[in-house]
Amino acid sequence: MTHFLSIATLVIMLLSSLTTDLIAQKKYQRAGEKRKRPRSLIYEFQNILLDHHISPPKSNKSVTHAAINGIVQSLNDPYARFLNPKQVAIMKRNIKGTDVGVGLKLGIKDGRCTVITTYPNSPASLAGIQSLDIIERIDDTSVSDLSLPEINALLRGSEGSKIRIEYRRLSQFKPTIVQLKRRSYEIPSISRTALFFNSVAYIKIDSFEQKGVAQQFQMKCQELVGQC
């Protein structure tokens, strides 16, 4: 009798396990179907654009990247963003600590392309471009209606190539035009340090992306402690 009960218990446990697996499998299939529906809708809409829009996108890839970017933006998460291959390459250069261009860090202020800072010993710094200068034209292109990534793309180029920048300083009426030659330059992680009253240290970290930021921070701390 005991042996029969043991066998019956095993059968019940086996049936229960199979039932649980089937339910889980069905839930997984439903979840998979739900995930596939938005994807098929995106591709259906993409095909409509490519076939019927008066000025269709240049490639399927650009539409896919735009769709992914829209999905990420809908999260309303300031720390989540999609990077296309070009942006990934730029990020890798920043992590490495070098870039090829003129050495300008830009931002949009009051709707205008404004210089945040110039990197030390870069072509822009040596040409006299300063913080708060307003960039108006790059070569023959006005930057007034361009996004920041589009402006940065104009600044980058092959090493040794020439670029003309027209900028305006707030204290000057006429714009200034300089012609620069693109070259590689270093992007410092720490741009400024100061010591106040021999007891308060100030260290400005511009980027946490690069390697060795912690070591540079420790070195700057030791230098400031030595000045006390």
N, C-alpha and C positions, 0 to 999 in steps of 0.2 A: 504493500500500500504506500509506504514511504517512497519507494522507488518510482511508482506511478505518479505521485504528486510532484516529485522532482522533475520528471520529464514534462509534465503538464506546465509546470512553472517556466521551464526553459522555452517551451513553445510559445507561451504567452509573451515572454520577454522578447523573443525573436520577432513575433508579429508586431509588437509594440514598436520595436526598433525600425522595422521595415516601414510601418505606417508613418513614423516620425520622419524618416528619410524621404518618403514620397511627398509628404506635405512640404518639407523644406525645399525639395527639388522644384515643386510647383511654384512656391513663392519666389525662388531664384529665377525661374523662367519668366514669371510675371514681371519681376524687377528688371530683367534683361529686356523684355519687350518694351517696358516703359522707357528705358534708357535709349532704345533704338529709335523710338518714335521721333524725338526731337532731332536726332541725327538725320533721319530720312527727310524730315521737313526742311532742314537746313539745305540739304543737297538738292531737294526739289526746287526750293526758292532760288538757289544758286543757278540751276539750269535755266530757270525762267529769266533771270537777269542776263545770262550769257546769250540766250536766244532772242530775247525780245526788247531789251533796253536799248534806247537810242545811242548811248555811249557805254557799252558793256565793259566790265572790268578787264584788265589786261591779261589776267590769269586766274585759274581756279584757286591757286595758292593764296593770292591776295584776298579773295573773298573768304576763304577758310580762316586766314589769320584775323580778318576783321570780325568774323563771327565769334571766334574764340575770345578775342579781346572784349567784345560786347558781353559775353557770358561772364567773364571775370569781373568786368566793371559793374555788372548787376549785383555782385556780392556786397558792394559798398564797403569793401575792405581795403583800407589805404596801404596795407602791406602785401596785398596780392596783386600781381600784374603778369601779363603775358609778354614774353620777349620773342620777337621774330629772330631769324638767324643773324641778321645784320646787327641787331641790338645785343645779341649774345656775344658776337665778336667784339663789340665795343666794350662790353662789361669785362670780357677776358683781358683786354688791353688795360683797362683800369685796374684790375686785380694785379696784373703784372707790374703796374706802376709807370708805364710809358705809353705814349700815344704819338701819332704823326698828325701834325696840323700846325696851328699858330699859337696855341696855348691860351685860349679864352674859355672861361667858365661863364656861361650866360644864363639869364633868367628872364621871365616876362614880368615887367613891372608897369602898371598902369597901361597895359596893352602894348607896350613897346619893348623891343629886344634890348635888354640892359646888361652891361658887363658887371658880373658879380665880383670877379677877380681875374687877374692874369697870373699864370704860373711863372715862377722864377726862371729867368734866363730863357724864356720862350720868345719866339719872334714878336708876338704881340707886346710882351713886357718891354723888350728892347726898343720897340718902335714908339713907346710912350703912351700906349692905350692904358686907361686907368679905370678903376671901379666907378660905376654910375655913368660911364660913357654910353651913349645910345647908338647901337648899330643900325644903320639905315639901308645900306646896300652891300652886297657881296658880289664882286665883279659887276655884271650888268643886271643882277636880280635884286629887286626890292624885297626886303624881308618883312614888310609891314603886315602882310597877310599870310605869312608862313608860320607853321608850328615850330616849337623849339627843336624837336628831332630833325625837322627839315632844314633848319638853319645850321645845326651842328653837322649835318651831312654835307652841306655846302662848304663848310670850313675844312673838312677832312679831305685828304687826297694823297697822291703819291709823294714820297719824299723828294724835295727839290723842285716841285711844281710851284708856280707863282699864283698869287691870289691878291685881288685888290679889294680893300675894305674901306667903306665910307662910313664915318661915325661922327656924332655930334656931341660936344661937351656942353653941359648946362650953362657954363659961364661964357660960351662962345656963340656968336650968331651964325657964322658960316660953318659948314661941315668940314672935316678934315679927311683927306684921302691918303691912304698909305698902301704901298705895294709890298707884300711880304712873300717870303719863300717858306713853304712848308718843310718842316723837319721834325725829327723825333725829339721829345722833351720828357722830362720826368714829372710825374704828378705826385707832389708831396702829400703824405697823410696828415702831417702836422705843419701848419703854415705859420703859427705865431705863438710865442711864449712871452710871459712877462712876470715880474716879481714886484709885489706891492708891499711896502712897509716891512720888508725883510721877513714877512710871515705868511703872505697870501700869494699863492702861485696861480697863474692863468696859463692854460694850455689849450689852444684851439685845434681840434681834430676835424679836418675837412672830410675825410672819408674813412669808413671802417671796412671798405671792400678789399683793400690791398693787404698783401701778406706783410707780416712784420710790424703791424701797427702797435702791438703790445710792447715789443722790444724798443721801438722808437719812443713810446710814451715813458718807459722806464728810464731810458737815457736822458730824456728831457727833464724828468723829475730829479735825477741825480745832478744834472747841471744846475738846476735852480736851487737845490739844497746846498750845493757848493758855493752859491752866491750869498747865502744867508750869513 
